Amino acid sequence: MIPFSPPRIDDDIINEVVAALKSGWITTGPRTKQFEKEVAEYCGVEKFLAVNSWTAGAEMLLHWFGVQEGDEVIVPAYTYCASANIVVHCGAKPVMVDVNDDFTINIESVRKAITSKTKVILPVDVGGLPVNYDALMQMVQDPEIQKLFNARTARQEKLNRIMVLNDAAHSFGALYKGKRIGTSCDFTVFSFHAVKNLTTAEGGGICINMPKPFDNEELYKELNIYSLHGQSKDALAKMQKGAWEYDVIDAGYKCNMTDILASIGLIELRRYDAQTLKRRKEIFEAYQNAFSKMDWAITPIYKDTDRESSYHLYLLRIKGFNVSKRNDMIQRIFDKDVSVNVHYKPLPLLTAYSSRGYDMSDYPNAQALWENEISLPVFYDMSDAQLQEVIDAVIKSYEETI
Ligand SMILES: Cc1ncc(COP(=O)(O)O)c(C=O)c1O
């Protein structure tokens, strides 16, 4: 069976994990700090904070900004549940908007959804393709939109506009206007979950890029403390001679990354461009080459003038298929020992959200994308023979389904 997205676990990873274990320091420590430094350099961002998942990091940011009951956060209807779940956890309302044909949030729909209750916009780089960040950042700074913003907390007053928190769970290393992502939005949050391009098993991280008068160095220190129960000293600092005493500045969270996870991340990062992205791009190009010749295939956009994907998910669509035909085709692909997936069943179709009153008919584009989408396997260790096997299985399964 060809798997969908297994992690690349080789001796380099194993040796580094063993070295972390043998070092005697397994929680947040020197390897995490080194990982943070190297990711910050890679993304060209002043400060990067490593955490233990996208979900924990992004939710911490919503709480930090003071998002609570009565507030609204704009999210695309077409995303993973985590993007909206964190809003629900804060007691706020996820306001869902429709998406474009390239799976990114529709900017005009965002504008229409903004109210005096909007505190945050949370765009998602589905499949690794960056959203039009500049349009969003210009929108939140538009005086007409800014006038609507109702600051309730000191941090909201300091920003004095809607915050843009980029769900970059898929897009580590993607390019926007020639630069690696991480510096276009207020916060850019990555996931390093096991299926992601760069993994630490579970994990995530935050590019801190708030505008003045915020000081991103100070913000890093604040969020670092916030990610560790609000403790004024982390475990390593407390271990120093006589330095046992600490204060708890605020009732914080517990979502720090461990050095065992960071050891995987360090190896993954150092080979990311030269090996990981290179191979993923080759796989995308082979799929594109094969399927763009098929008049029944709608191939994904992964590169245009302003954007280049991180080549995370190859989102193939089948012209004219409905859900039942798509599912039939998926079954046939699996019968040929190839694992595929669907990204995503839109949020309004999930019980958690349909029961909260969201209605799929309000998101016609998301519906059109979901009903004929099939994600194909992409992973570093995929051989050329396996790649050809996937292509053949997809074409044959299509012919059997129609
Ligand atoms: C779009 C999106 N956002 C958020 C997440 C959550 O990431 P994590 O598992 O690191 O919390 C995922 C995970 O798959 C995702 O696909």
The ligand as an ORCA input file, in Angstrom:
! r2SCAN-3c Opt
* xyz 0 1
  C      -5.374     23.957      8.355
  C      -4.958     23.404      9.680
  N      -4.970     24.198     10.759
  C      -4.606     23.746     11.973
  C      -4.204     22.442     12.162
  C      -3.870     21.975     13.542
  O      -2.527     21.666     13.697
  P      -2.007     20.890     14.983
  O      -2.357     19.448     14.803
  O      -0.513     21.129     14.992
  O      -2.668     21.496     16.161
  C      -4.163     21.580     11.082
  C      -3.730     20.183     11.286
  O      -3.830     19.325     10.465
  C      -4.557     22.051      9.804
  O      -4.563     21.246      8.742
*
